Amino acid sequence: MGGWAAFKVAIRKRETPFHARLYDMAKFIFGISMPVVPGLHSFLYNEWATRTSIWHNFWRVVYYEPMFKSQCRRVGKNFRMWYSGNGTTRILGNLGIYIGDNVAMFDKVSLVGLTVYDDPELHIGNNVYIAPFVRFMVAKRIDVGDYSMVGCHIIMDNSGHPVADARARMMPGGGHPSKNGVRPVRIGALCFLGEASVIYPGTTVGDGVVAKVGTHIMGEIPPFCLIEGNPCRIVGKLPINDDLAEVFGEERVQAWRQAQDAVVLDA
C-alpha cells in the first residue's frame, strides 16, 4: 500500500493521537452545514431554476430539437424534446421516424433501428407523450397511437439477438435476430403504459389500455382494460366516456364497448 493510502488508513483507524486529531478535524469539516436563510436561499433556488430553464430551452430550440428533426422523415407541428440531462435523443441505426403533431419526448429516449430489414420504421401519432428512458428497438415496424402516454422500459418487435441459434450469438455483439422472430407491434390510442413496462414482439395493445408499473405486455390486449403482472393479465375494465365519440366517432366507441363486453377478467 502506497504512502498516501497508508496515511489515510491510519487516520481512519486513529492509530496515534495525531491521526485521531486529524480524524476529528475531518469529521468536523465534513459535518458543517449552512443554516437556511429563508429569504436568501428561496431567492437563490428560484434564480437557479429560472436560469437553468431558460438556458436549457434556448439550446432545445436552436440546437437539440433541430438536430433531432433532421434525422426524422416527418415531424408534425409543436414537437417538444424536454430536457432530462442528455440534450437530444440518440438514434442508432437506419431508422425511419415519423412523428405526428403535439408530441412531447424526453431527451433520454433511445431509438434503435436494427439491420434485419432494410427500412425499419417507427410511427408515433398525434398528442403522444414519451417519458424518459423509454427504448424503442425496431426491426420492421412499431406504431404508437394518438393521445397515448408511454413510459415503457423497452418496446421491441424482435428478440434483440438470436434465440434458436446459439452459434449466431457467438458473433460480435451477440448477433442479430432472425426475420422469423420479427413481429410488428401496435400500441393503440389513449393508452397509458406505466414505467418499466415491457412490450414484446407481435403485441397489439388495444385503445385505452392502462398498464400498471412493470407490466410485461404480450399478445392481443382488448380495448379499455387494466392490466398488470408478468405475464400480463387483465384485472379490470375501464370506463369508456361518451364524449370520446366527439373525437373518435360513435362507430369506434361502440366497437370498443362490444370488444370490452366480451372480456372475461382473469381470476
C-alpha positions in Angstrom: 0.0 0.0 0.0 1.4 3.4 -1.0 2.3 6.1 1.5 -0.8 8.3 1.0 -3.1 5.4 1.0 -1.5 4.1 4.2 -1.7 7.5 5.8 -5.5 7.7 5.1 -6.0 4.2 6.6 -4.0 5.3 9.7 -6.4 8.3 10.0 -9.5 6.2 9.7 -8.1 3.7 12.3 -6.9 6.6 14.5 -3.7 4.7 15.1 -2.0 7.5 17.1 -3.2 10.6 18.9 -2.1 12.7 15.9 -4.1 10.6 13.5 -7.1 10.8 15.9 -6.9 14.6 15.9 -6.9 14.6 12.1 -9.8 12.3 12.0 -11.8 14.5 14.4 -10.9 17.6 12.3 -12.0 16.0 9.1 -15.3 14.8 10.7 -16.0 18.3 11.9 -15.3 19.9 8.5 -17.4 17.4 6.6 -20.2 17.8 9.1 -20.5 21.6 8.6 -24.0 22.5 7.3 -25.0 26.0 6.3 -28.1 27.2 8.1 -31.0 28.2 5.8 -31.7 31.9 5.4 -35.3 31.7 4.2 -35.4 34.8 2.0 -31.9 34.4 0.6 -32.0 30.7 -0.2 -35.5 30.8 -1.5 -34.4 33.6 -3.9 -31.3 31.6 -4.9 -33.3 28.5 -5.6 -35.8 30.3 -7.8 -33.0 32.2 -9.6 -31.2 28.8 -10.3 -34.4 27.2 -11.5 -35.3 30.1 -13.8 -31.8 30.5 -15.2 -31.3 26.8 -16.0 -34.8 26.5 -17.5 -34.0 29.5 -19.8 -30.6 28.0 -20.7 -32.0 24.5 -21.5 -34.9 25.9 -23.5 -32.6 28.1 -25.5 -30.4 25.2 -26.6 -33.5 23.0 -27.1 -34.9 25.5 -29.6 -31.8 26.4 -31.5 -29.7 23.2 -31.3 -31.1 19.9 -29.9 -34.6 19.9 -31.5 -33.5 20.9 -35.0 -30.7 18.2 -34.9 -33.2 15.5 -33.9 -35.8 16.7 -36.5 -33.1 16.5 -39.2 -32.9 12.7 -38.6 -36.6 12.1 -38.9 -38.6 11.6 -42.1 -41.6 13.6 -40.8 -42.2 15.7 -37.6 -45.5 17.4 -37.0 -46.1 20.8 -35.5 -45.4 21.7 -31.9 -42.9 18.9 -31.3 -41.1 19.3 -27.9 -38.0 17.5 -26.7 -37.8 18.0 -23.0 -34.5 18.2 -21.1 -33.6 15.5 -18.6 -29.9 15.6 -18.8 -28.9 14.4 -22.3 -29.9 17.3 -24.6 -31.2 15.2 -27.5 -32.3 11.7 -28.3 -29.6 9.4 -29.8 -30.7 7.4 -32.8 -28.8 4.2 -33.6 -29.1 2.6 -36.9 -31.1 3.5 -40.0 -34.5 4.1 -38.5 -37.3 5.8 -40.4 -39.0 8.0 -37.8 -42.5 9.5 -38.4 -43.9 11.8 -35.7 -47.3 13.4 -35.5 -48.4 16.8 -34.1 -48.1 17.9 -30.5 -45.7 15.1 -29.5 -43.6 15.5 -26.3 -40.5 13.3 -25.9 -37.7 13.4 -23.4 -34.1 13.6 -24.5 -33.1 10.3 -22.8 -35.4 8.2 -25.0 -33.4 5.6 -27.1 -34.4 4.9 -30.7 -32.7 1.9 -32.3 -33.2 0.6 -35.9 -31.8 -2.9 -36.5 -30.5 -4.3 -39.8 -32.8 -7.3 -40.0 -34.9 -5.4 -42.6 -33.7 -2.7 -44.9 -36.1 0.0 -43.7 -37.3 -0.3 -40.1 -40.0 2.3 -39.2 -41.3 4.0 -36.0 -44.6 5.8 -36.3 -45.7 8.0 -33.4 -49.2 9.5 -33.6 -50.5 12.9 -32.5 -50.5 14.2 -28.9 -48.2 11.4 -27.7 -46.1 11.7 -24.6 -42.8 9.6 -24.4 -41.3 9.5 -20.9 -37.6 9.4 -20.1 -35.6 6.2 -20.5 -38.1 4.6 -23.0 -36.3 2.4 -25.5 -37.7 1.5 -29.0 -35.9 -1.4 -30.7 -37.3 -1.7 -34.2 -36.5 -4.3 -36.8 -39.5 -3.7 -39.0 -42.3 -1.5 -37.6 -43.7 -0.2 -34.3 -46.8 2.1 -34.2 -47.9 4.3 -31.3 -51.5 5.6 -31.4 -52.8 9.1 -30.8 -53.1 10.5 -27.2 -51.0 7.7 -25.7 -48.6 8.1 -22.8 -45.6 5.7 -23.0 -43.3 5.0 -20.0 -42.1 1.5 -21.0 -38.6 0.3 -20.3 -38.5 -1.3 -23.8 -40.8 -1.7 -26.8 -39.5 -4.3 -29.3 -40.7 -6.1 -32.4 -37.9 -8.6 -32.3 -35.8 -10.6 -29.8 -32.8 -8.4 -30.0 -30.4 -11.4 -30.5 -30.8 -14.9 -32.0 -32.9 -17.2 -29.8 -32.7 -20.6 -31.5 -29.2 -20.3 -33.0 -26.6 -20.4 -30.2 -23.8 -20.2 -32.8 -25.1 -17.0 -34.1 -24.9 -15.5 -30.6 -21.2 -16.1 -30.8 -20.8 -13.3 -33.3 -19.5 -9.9 -32.1 -22.3 -8.1 -30.3 -24.3 -11.2 -29.8 -25.6 -11.4 -33.4 -28.8 -10.2 -35.0 -32.3 -11.6 -34.6 -33.7 -13.6 -37.5 -36.6 -12.4 -39.7 -38.7 -15.2 -38.4 -38.8 -13.7 -35.0 -39.8 -10.2 -36.1 -43.5 -9.3 -35.5 -44.8 -5.8 -35.7 -46.0 -4.0 -32.6 -49.0 -1.7 -32.4 -50.0 0.5 -29.4 -53.5 1.9 -29.7 -54.8 5.4 -29.0 -55.4 6.7 -25.5 -53.1 4.1 -23.8 -51.2 4.7 -20.6 -48.3 2.3 -20.3 -46.6 2.6 -16.9 -43.0 3.0 -16.1 -40.8 -0.1 -16.6 -43.4 -2.0 -18.5 -42.2 -4.1 -21.4 -43.8 -4.8 -24.8 -42.9 -8.0 -26.6 -42.8 -8.7 -30.4 -46.2 -9.2 -32.0 -48.1 -7.4 -29.3 -51.3 -5.4 -30.1 -52.3 -3.1 -27.3 -55.9 -2.0 -27.7 -57.1 1.6 -27.5 -57.5 2.9 -24.0 -55.4 0.2 -22.2 -53.7 1.1 -19.0 -50.7 -1.0 -17.9 -49.5 -0.8 -14.3 -45.8 -0.2 -13.5 -43.6 -3.1 -14.6 -46.2 -4.9 -16.6 -44.9 -7.4 -19.3 -47.3 -6.9 -22.2 -47.7 -9.5 -24.9 -50.4 -10.8 -27.2 -53.7 -9.1 -28.0 -55.0 -6.7 -25.3 -58.6 -5.7 -25.7 -59.6 -2.0 -25.5 -60.0 -0.1 -22.3 -58.7 -2.8 -20.0 -56.4 -2.5 -16.9 -53.5 -4.9 -17.0 -50.7 -5.9 -14.7 -48.1 -8.6 -14.0 -45.6 -10.8 -15.7 -47.1 -12.2 -17.9 -49.8 -9.6 -18.1 -53.3 -10.3 -17.1 -56.5 -8.3 -17.3 -57.6 -7.2 -13.8 -60.2 -4.6 -14.7 -62.4 -2.9 -17.3 -62.0 0.9 -17.7 -64.9 3.3 -18.3 -65.4 4.5 -21.9 -66.5 8.1 -21.9 -69.5 9.0 -24.1 -67.8 12.2 -25.2 -65.0 10.3 -26.8 -67.3 9.9 -29.7 -66.7 13.6 -30.4 -63.1 12.8 -31.2 -63.1 9.2 -32.4 -66.6 8.8 -33.8 -69.6 6.9 -32.5 -68.8 3.8 -34.5 -65.4 3.4 -32.9 -66.7 3.9 -29.4 -69.4 1.3 -30.0 -66.7 -1.1 -31.3 -64.7 -0.5 -28.0 -67.7 -1.4 -25.9 -68.5 -4.5 -27.8 -64.9 -5.7 -27.6 -64.8 -4.9 -23.9 -68.1 -6.7 -23.2 -66.5 -10.0 -24.5 -63.6 -9.7 -22.0 -63.5 -12.1 -19.1 -61.4 -10.9 -16.2 -58.5 -13.1 -15.1 -59.0 -14.6 -11.7 
